[in-house]
Amino acid sequence: MSLAHPLDRPVWSALNGPLASLAIRREEGEGVAVRLDPDIGVFVAAADGSPDSRALLTALSREYPGAGLVEPEGTPIEAVLPDLPIVSRAPCVQMTASALTQGQASDLDILTLGEADAEEMLALAALTKPGPFRKGTLRLGGFIGVRREGRLVAMAGERMKVDGFTELSGVCTHPDFRGQGLAGVLSRAVVSRILARGEQAFLHAYAEHAATVAFYESLGFTVRARMT
């Protein structure tokens, strides 16, 4: 399937591009399907809606349970789902930013997160549910966080990477520490790093979470497309 823009199908673009080394790929006949390493994330994608591609997508999803797709809303590829039960489906917005809005200076002590923080990162994500998160998600890079009294209370990082774009993801704050601007400071730090590389930032947010969408708009993101 030809793409007018790499973000039209971000999972397919990432797993056939910058993240190809982290992808499991299946090809048979005229079909192709790819899946992100299950230790890192849940995302899968098929090349198209052909029977061969659908069969490969189904096989990958059965072999590595807990698969997830991100596809443009209202397009034929949205219907290319494995022949398996769908646990949940939700409308999302895809947002992009080529510049940040003016923000207040912060003296927050921001820490680089790594393998030693993996269990705490997973626990924080499980509590706050910022989106699909696995123990190995930190391998996608760029995760930073804030600790209070030795406890990880907020984090943000990078996820999907396509040509010219990197996704801001994993933004979350422990309920006991919300309202202190931690998510904003961390998001700005991650996006600033993306922009400094000459890329644009993008993200996905649940369309029904108006407050979340408004938060990202306040940072300089605008809605590019609706996804499922």
SULKA-V461747 format. One record per residue. N is the residue number from 1. RES is the residue in three letters. PHI is phi in degrees with one decimal (NA if undefined). PSI is psi in whole degrees, 0 to 359 (none if undefined). BURIAL is b if it has 16 or more other C-alpha atoms within 10 Angstrom, else e. Layout:
# SULKA-V461747
N;RES;PHI;PSI;BURIAL  N;RES;PHI;PSI;BURIAL
This chain:
# SULKA-V461747
1;MET;NA;124;e  2;SER;-77.0;146;e  3;LEU;-116.0;133;e  4;ALA;-75.0;334;e  5;HIS;-150.0;141;e  6;PRO;-61.5;336;b  7;LEU;-82.3;353;b  8;ASP;-60.6;324;b  9;ARG;-135.5;81;b  10;PRO;-62.0;322;b  11;VAL;-66.4;312;b  12;TRP;-59.9;315;b  13;SER;-62.8;318;b  14;ALA;-69.1;314;b  15;LEU;-78.3;350;b  16;ASN;-109.6;9;b  17;GLY;-132.4;241;e  18;PRO;-59.1;334;e  19;LEU;-104.8;18;b  20;ALA;-58.6;328;b  21;SER;-69.3;344;e  22;LEU;-103.9;10;b  23;ALA;-107.4;147;b  24;ILE;-96.9;126;e  25;ARG;-118.7;136;b  26;ARG;-126.1;132;b  27;GLU;-132.8;135;e  28;GLU;-159.2;134;e  29;GLY;59.0;235;e  30;GLU;-101.3;10;e  31;GLY;-100.9;153;b  32;VAL;-143.3;137;b  33;ALA;-141.5;149;b  34;VAL;-134.2;152;b  35;ARG;-141.4;137;b  36;LEU;-64.9;142;b  37;ASP;-42.3;122;b  38;PRO;-62.0;340;b  39;ASP;-73.0;341;e  40;ILE;-101.1;322;b  41;GLY;-169.6;187;b  42;VAL;-108.9;355;b  43;PHE;-79.5;137;b  44;VAL;-133.1;160;b  45;ALA;-157.8;149;b  46;ALA;-109.3;153;b  47;ALA;-63.9;323;b  48;ASP;-164.4;190;b  49;GLY;-94.4;16;b  50;SER;-67.7;156;e  51;PRO;-56.1;321;e  52;ASP;-63.6;316;b  53;SER;-67.5;319;b  54;ARG;-61.3;317;b  55;ALA;-63.2;319;b  56;LEU;-67.3;321;b  57;LEU;-63.5;318;b  58;THR;-63.2;316;b  59;ALA;-62.7;317;b  60;LEU;-62.8;320;b  61;SER;-70.1;328;b  62;ARG;-74.6;321;e  63;GLU;-68.3;324;e  64;TYR;-127.8;87;e  65;PRO;-60.7;156;e  66;GLY;90.1;35;e  67;ALA;-80.3;155;b  68;GLY;-142.3;142;b  69;LEU;-114.8;149;b  70;VAL;-129.4;110;b  71;GLU;-135.6;158;b  72;PRO;-63.2;135;b  73;GLU;-64.8;135;b  74;GLY;76.8;16;e  75;THR;-112.6;159;e  76;PRO;-55.8;325;e  77;ILE;-66.1;337;b  78;GLU;-61.2;330;e  79;ALA;-84.0;356;e  80;VAL;-82.5;79;b  81;LEU;-110.1;149;b  82;PRO;-59.1;154;b  83;ASP;-79.8;60;e  84;LEU;-137.2;161;e  85;PRO;-60.4;140;e  86;ILE;-95.3;116;e  87;VAL;-72.5;318;e  88;SER;-157.0;156;e  89;ARG;-144.3;137;e  90;ALA;-147.2;141;e  91;PRO;-75.1;140;e  92;CYS;-129.6;164;b  93;VAL;-114.4;140;b  94;GLN;-100.4;126;b  95;MET;-121.3;147;b  96;THR;-129.9;158;b  97;ALA;-145.7;130;b  98;SER;-106.9;355;b  99;ALA;-159.6;154;e  100;LEU;-96.7;149;b  101;THR;-71.9;165;e  102;GLN;-65.7;131;e  103;GLY;-125.5;161;e  104;GLN;-74.5;145;e  105;ALA;-63.7;146;e  106;SER;-132.8;141;e  107;ASP;-105.8;22;e  108;LEU;-61.2;137;e  109;ASP;-82.8;97;e  110;ILE;-93.4;131;b  111;LEU;-111.4;145;e  112;THR;-80.7;130;e  113;LEU;-100.3;145;b  114;GLY;-144.8;200;e  115;GLU;-56.7;325;e  116;ALA;-65.7;342;e  117;ASP;-100.3;2;e  118;ALA;-56.0;313;b  119;GLU;-64.6;319;e  120;GLU;-67.7;322;e  121;MET;-63.6;317;b  122;LEU;-64.3;319;b  123;ALA;-65.1;319;e  124;LEU;-65.8;319;b  125;ALA;-66.7;321;b  126;ALA;-64.6;326;e  127;LEU;-75.0;319;e  128;THR;-100.1;343;e  129;LYS;54.0;62;e  130;PRO;-77.2;353;b  131;GLY;138.6;178;e  132;PRO;-54.3;129;b  133;PHE;-146.9;131;b  134;ARG;-122.0;168;b  135;LYS;-59.0;327;b  136;GLY;-91.9;4;b  137;THR;-57.1;328;b  138;LEU;-60.9;342;b  139;ARG;-68.5;344;b  140;LEU;-71.3;342;b  141;GLY;103.0;160;e  142;GLY;72.5;20;b  143;PHE;-80.9;134;b  144;ILE;-130.2;162;b  145;GLY;-158.2;178;b  146;VAL;-128.5;135;b  147;ARG;-113.6;144;e  148;ARG;-127.1;120;e  149;GLU;53.7;41;e  150;GLY;81.3;0;e  151;ARG;-106.8;131;e  152;LEU;-71.7;118;b  153;VAL;-117.5;349;b  154;ALA;-159.9;151;b  155;MET;-157.6;167;b  156;ALA;-163.0;155;b  157;GLY;-165.1;200;b  158;GLU;-113.6;153;b  159;ARG;-134.3;256;b  160;MET;-66.4;140;b  161;LYS;-128.1;124;b  162;VAL;-125.3;171;b  163;ASP;-57.2;116;e  164;GLY;85.6;0;e  165;PHE;-142.0;144;b  166;THR;-132.5;140;b  167;GLU;-89.6;129;b  168;LEU;-77.5;130;b  169;SER;-155.5;172;b  170;GLY;66.6;23;b  171;VAL;-76.4;117;b  172;CYS;-158.4;154;b  173;THR;-135.6;135;b  174;HIS;-58.0;138;e  175;PRO;-52.1;329;e  176;ASP;-72.7;349;e  177;PHE;-124.8;16;e  178;ARG;-76.4;160;e  179;GLY;84.8;7;e  180;GLN;-108.1;5;e  181;GLY;78.6;13;e  182;LEU;-64.7;316;b  183;ALA;-62.1;321;b  184;GLY;-65.7;315;b  185;VAL;-65.0;315;b  186;LEU;-67.3;319;b  187;SER;-62.4;316;b  188;ARG;-61.6;321;b  189;ALA;-66.1;317;b  190;VAL;-66.3;314;b  191;VAL;-65.3;321;b  192;SER;-58.5;319;b  193;ARG;-65.8;319;e  194;ILE;-62.0;312;b  195;LEU;-64.1;324;b  196;ALA;-65.4;337;e  197;ARG;-82.7;0;e  198;GLY;85.0;15;e  199;GLU;-103.5;173;b  200;GLN;-106.9;156;b  201;ALA;-98.1;148;b  202;PHE;-141.3;168;b  203;LEU;-160.3;169;b  204;HIS;-125.9;136;b  205;ALA;-135.0;148;b  206;TYR;-64.6;128;b  207;ALA;-60.7;330;b  208;GLU;-79.7;350;e  209;HIS;-90.4;78;e  210;ALA;-58.6;322;e  211;ALA;-65.6;322;e  212;THR;-66.7;315;e  213;VAL;-60.8;317;b  214;ALA;-63.9;323;e  215;PHE;-60.3;313;e  216;TYR;-69.5;327;b  217;GLU;-62.1;324;b  218;SER;-66.5;339;e  219;LEU;-87.3;344;b  220;GLY;120.7;4;b  221;PHE;-82.8;147;b  222;THR;-127.9;152;b  223;VAL;-72.9;126;b  224;ARG;-98.2;319;e  225;ALA;-159.3;162;e  226;ARG;-100.5;136;b  227;MET;-125.7;169;b  228;THR;-125.1;none;b
